[in-house]
Amino acid sequence: MKLITRSYSLLGFFLAFFFILLILLWSASSFIKYIDFSLYNSLRDQIRVFRTENLRPNQKYRFTELHPQFTEVDVNSLIRVKDIKTSKNSRRNLLNVIWNDPNIRYNLLPNNYINIDKNKIHTIQKIDKSELIKNIEEIHFSGKNDFFSKSYHFTPKKRNGSLILFHSGNTGSFLKYMASIIKFLEEGYDVLAFSMWIIDKQPEISVAGSGTIKFRDHSFLKFISEPLRIYFDPVIAGLNYLTQKNDYENIVAIGFSGGGWVVTVLSAFDQRINFSYPIAGSYPLYLRRFRNWSTWQETYPPLLEAANYLDLYLMASEGKERRQVQVLNKYDGCCYSGIGWTTYASIIRDISMKLDGNGWDIYIDESHADHKISSQAIEFILNDIKKNK
């Protein structure tokens, strides 16, 4: 009986100690978060990276090791873009997948423009423009089937003559990434910022034989013709509008997550883009055997028939002064993590040197274990542009 009583006492002691330790850790983290949020984030990132590297052995093929099956893939045999000629052919095929008549894209323009300075009740007024931003313009594009896109053109007071097109993808409004946008503005870039169509508006469309469907998922686009136009018409319209008004020295495309996918495809077919940086945006399909299948449009068969992801990477680096750097988060809990990139990076890099551009490269962000854009990635991108322009 004494042994049982003593065992319960020890168990109670250890439980109490454990809960007190949890409270102390929570209190310490809350205190650090309150006094220095950047230090809190840095410590959190380091802890999560340590956990992913050392405490998740069953996830080794997801983060730290290459699955043996991937070593057997003949990557070279999958690549169709081998030189400038094959790149141009693939670009022509890609354009024909997006538009029945690719020439339509030259005439696309937004439908409405709102100067935010003159609309004092606008929600974006919460952004402090007094020191950095000269003007914010809201740009509307109404597309086919009642799809709608709302983008914002930020003009800094001190301009460097170049434009950054930023696309936030499926992770929420671009306003979540204002810290990155502010950094671009500090460097003197105009910024044209987009969210994904599914965030801007989810239209209700009558589908033959099925009635009216609310388009709340990417896969619903299979019910309409020219489905990829929903992603690219608003972006092309915005670029057409701004390039008519401004003679930019460079146009840079940066996209995150689903926006990284948009930038991957966009920079492959639109050669106005000098620099492109898709962040956590794609993997070639052979690396998606166990996960990362992602949203519907990424595996749209006509797209892959025209140009697979390896081809798209190369097409984005083809042409005078054009360059792409793929940015991947090694420990990303969502998408395109690990070291699968080692199976194709050197091959794509070597072929890109034959395409009359500034090459293709890859940047692996090991600073955190989240699906996010890190300050290290932004710093790398800005330095890469300066080094290669």
JOJOTA-V763091 format. One record per residue. N is the residue number from 1. RES is the residue in one letter. OMEGA is omega in degrees with one decimal (* if undefined). D_LAST is the distance of its C-alpha to the last C-alpha in whole Angstrom. Layout:
# JOJOTA-V763091
n: [N N]
res: [RES RES]
omega: [OMEGA OMEGA]
d_last: [D_LAST D_LAST]
This chain:
# JOJOTA-V763091
n: [1 2 3 4 5 6 7 8 9 10 11 12 13 14 15 16 17 18 19 20 21 22 23 24 25 26 27 28 29 30 31 32 33 34 35 36 37 38 39 40 41 42 43 44 45 46 47 48 49 50 51 52 53 54 55 56 57 58 59 60 61 62 63 64 65 66 67 68 69 70 71 72 73 74 75 76 77 78 79 80 81 82 83 84 85 86 87 88 89 90 91 92 93 94 95 96 97 98 99 100 101 102 103 104 105 106 107 108 109 110 111 112 113 114 115 116 117 118 119 120 121 122 123 124 125 126 127 128 129 130 131 132 133 134 135 136 137 138 139 140 141 142 143 144 145 146 147 148 149 150 151 152 153 154 155 156 157 158 159 160 161 162 163 164 165 166 167 168 169 170 171 172 173 174 175 176 177 178 179 180 181 182 183 184 185 186 187 188 189 190 191 192 193 194 195 196 197 198 199 200 201 202 203 204 205 206 207 208 209 210 211 212 213 214 215 216 217 218 219 220 221 222 223 224 225 226 227 228 229 230 231 232 233 234 235 236 237 238 239 240 241 242 243 244 245 246 247 248 249 250 251 252 253 254 255 256 257 258 259 260 261 262 263 264 265 266 267 268 269 270 271 272 273 274 275 276 277 278 279 280 281 282 283 284 285 286 287 288 289 290 291 292 293 294 295 296 297 298 299 300 301 302 303 304 305 306 307 308 309 310 311 312 313 314 315 316 317 318 319 320 321 322 323 324 325 326 327 328 329 330 331 332 333 334 335 336 337 338 339 340 341 342 343 344 345 346 347 348 349 350 351 352 353 354 355 356 357 358 359 360 361 362 363 364 365 366 367 368 369 370 371 372 373 374 375 376 377 378 379 380 381 382 383 384 385 386 387 388 389]
res: [M K L I T R S Y S L L G F F L A F F F I L L I L L W S A S S F I K Y I D F S L Y N S L R D Q I R V F R T E N L R P N Q K Y R F T E L H P Q F T E V D V N S L I R V K D I K T S K N S R R N L L N V I W N D P N I R Y N L L P N N Y I N I D K N K I H T I Q K I D K S E L I K N I E E I H F S G K N D F F S K S Y H F T P K K R N G S L I L F H S G N T G S F L K Y M A S I I K F L E E G Y D V L A F S M W I I D K Q P E I S V A G S G T I K F R D H S F L K F I S E P L R I Y F D P V I A G L N Y L T Q K N D Y E N I V A I G F S G G G W V V T V L S A F D Q R I N F S Y P I A G S Y P L Y L R R F R N W S T W Q E T Y P P L L E A A N Y L D L Y L M A S E G K E R R Q V Q V L N K Y D G C C Y S G I G W T T Y A S I I R D I S M K L D G N G W D I Y I D E S H A D H K I S S Q A I E F I L N D I K K N K]
omega: [178.4 -178.9 179.6 179.8 179.9 179.0 177.8 179.2 179.0 178.6 178.1 179.0 -177.8 177.2 178.6 178.5 -179.2 -179.3 177.0 178.5 177.7 179.9 179.3 178.8 178.2 180.0 179.9 -179.6 178.4 179.4 179.2 179.6 -178.1 -174.6 -178.2 -174.8 -179.8 176.4 177.7 -180.0 179.6 178.5 179.1 179.4 -179.5 -179.8 -178.2 176.5 178.6 179.6 -177.4 -178.3 -167.8 -172.5 179.5 -176.2 179.5 179.4 -172.9 -179.2 177.9 -171.4 -166.2 -178.6 179.0 178.6 -177.5 -178.7 -178.9 179.4 -177.9 -177.3 175.4 -173.7 -178.9 -177.6 -179.6 -174.2 177.7 177.0 -177.5 -177.2 -176.6 -178.4 -178.9 175.5 179.4 177.7 179.6 177.8 177.9 178.6 -179.9 179.1 179.7 174.3 -176.6 -177.8 171.3 173.5 -176.4 179.9 177.7 -173.3 -178.6 -175.9 -179.3 177.3 176.0 -178.4 -175.9 -179.4 179.3 174.5 -173.0 179.3 -176.8 179.9 -169.2 -178.6 -176.3 -176.6 -176.9 177.3 180.0 176.4 -179.2 -177.8 -168.7 -174.7 -166.9 -169.2 177.7 -174.0 172.0 179.5 175.5 -174.6 -178.6 172.1 175.9 -175.3 -179.8 176.9 175.3 172.1 -173.7 177.5 177.5 179.0 -178.2 176.7 178.5 177.1 178.7 177.6 178.1 -173.7 178.1 175.8 -179.6 -177.2 168.1 171.1 -177.2 -180.0 -172.8 175.6 -173.2 -170.5 179.4 178.8 177.0 179.6 176.1 -173.6 -178.9 177.9 177.2 -179.7 177.3 178.2 177.7 179.9 177.1 178.5 175.5 -178.9 159.5 178.2 172.2 -170.4 179.8 163.0 178.7 -178.0 -175.0 176.1 -179.8 -179.3 175.3 -173.3 173.0 -172.2 176.7 -178.9 -177.0 177.1 -176.7 -178.5 -178.0 -178.0 173.4 -175.5 -177.3 179.4 -179.3 -175.7 179.8 180.0 178.7 -179.5 -177.6 176.8 -179.8 -173.1 -177.0 176.3 -179.0 179.6 -167.2 178.5 -178.9 -178.8 178.6 178.3 178.3 177.9 178.2 -178.3 -175.6 -179.7 171.8 -177.6 -172.1 174.2 -174.4 175.5 177.8 170.7 -175.8 177.1 178.7 179.7 -178.9 176.9 176.5 174.1 173.2 174.6 178.5 -178.5 178.3 -178.9 -178.5 -176.9 176.4 -176.9 -178.3 -174.4 170.3 -177.6 -179.2 -176.6 176.3 -176.7 173.9 -176.7 179.5 -171.5 -177.6 166.8 169.4 -172.9 -178.1 177.6 -178.9 -176.0 -174.7 179.2 176.7 178.9 169.9 -172.3 -167.0 -171.6 -177.5 179.3 178.4 -171.9 179.5 176.8 -176.9 176.7 179.3 -178.2 176.6 -173.4 177.0 176.8 -178.5 178.6 -178.0 -179.8 179.6 -180.0 -179.0 178.6 -175.1 175.3 177.4 -175.0 171.1 170.1 176.4 179.6 179.5 175.2 -174.1 -175.0 -178.0 -179.8 -178.7 -161.2 166.2 179.4 172.9 -174.7 177.5 -179.7 -178.6 -179.3 -176.5 -169.9 -177.2 179.2 179.7 179.3 -178.2 -179.8 -177.6 179.7 179.2 -169.0 172.1 178.4 178.4 170.9 175.9 177.8 -178.0 177.3 -179.2 -178.0 180.0 -172.2 -175.7 179.7 -178.8 170.6 -174.6 170.9 -178.9 175.6 177.7 179.3 178.8 178.9 178.1 -177.5 -178.6 178.4 -179.9 177.6 -178.7 -176.2 -171.3 -178.3 *]
d_last: [80 79 76 75 75 73 70 70 69 67 65 65 64 61 60 60 58 55 55 55 53 51 51 50 47 46 48 45 42 43 43 40 38 40 39 36 34 31 33 35 32 31 35 35 32 33 37 35 33 36 39 37 36 40 42 41 42 43 40 38 37 35 33 34 35 34 37 39 39 35 35 38 35 34 30 30 32 31 28 28 24 24 23 21 25 26 22 23 27 26 24 27 29 27 27 31 31 30 31 35 33 29 29 30 27 26 29 28 28 29 33 33 31 32 31 32 33 36 37 38 40 36 36 32 33 34 30 30 28 30 27 24 24 25 26 26 27 29 28 31 31 34 34 37 40 39 36 34 31 30 26 25 23 22 21 20 22 19 16 13 12 11 13 14 16 19 22 24 26 30 30 31 30 26 28 28 25 25 24 20 20 21 19 16 18 18 14 15 14 16 18 20 22 24 27 29 31 34 34 33 37 39 41 44 45 48 48 50 53 52 52 49 47 44 41 40 38 36 38 40 38 40 42 40 39 35 34 31 30 31 28 26 28 27 23 23 25 23 20 22 24 20 19 22 22 18 16 13 9 8 11 11 14 16 19 22 25 26 23 21 24 23 19 20 22 20 16 19 20 18 15 14 12 9 9 12 14 18 20 24 24 25 27 28 32 33 32 34 37 38 36 33 35 33 34 35 32 30 33 34 35 34 30 31 33 30 27 28 25 24 23 21 19 19 18 15 13 15 14 11 7 9 9 12 14 17 19 22 25 27 30 30 33 32 30 28 29 30 29 29 26 27 28 25 22 22 24 21 18 20 21 17 16 19 17 14 11 9 12 14 15 17 18 22 23 26 26 29 31 30 29 26 23 23 21 20 18 17 16 14 12 11 10 8 6 6 6 4 0]
